[in-house]
Amino acid sequence: MEVRIGIQNVQRELMVETSMSQHDVEAALTAAVAADDGVFILPDEKGGKVLVPADKIAYVEVGALDSRRVGFG
């Protein structure tokens, strides 16, 4: 699933490919925003993690699973 995260005062957005479901992404975002000094943690498909302070998130766009793959990989 493709997730795009807009961060306040940053021109570029983060794009993360994750194996989490849309519901799980929404739940993680809701929990991070609700907590004081919360951090939105999103694991990527390569085993890494993206951590974003919840108070700096401008928007989160959740896309379709495996959208527009190009190449032989």
Secondary structure, 3 states (H helix, E strand, C coil): CEEEEEECCCCCCEEEECCCCHHHHHHHHHHHHHCCCCEEEEECCCCCEEEEEHHHEEEEEECCCCCCCCCCC
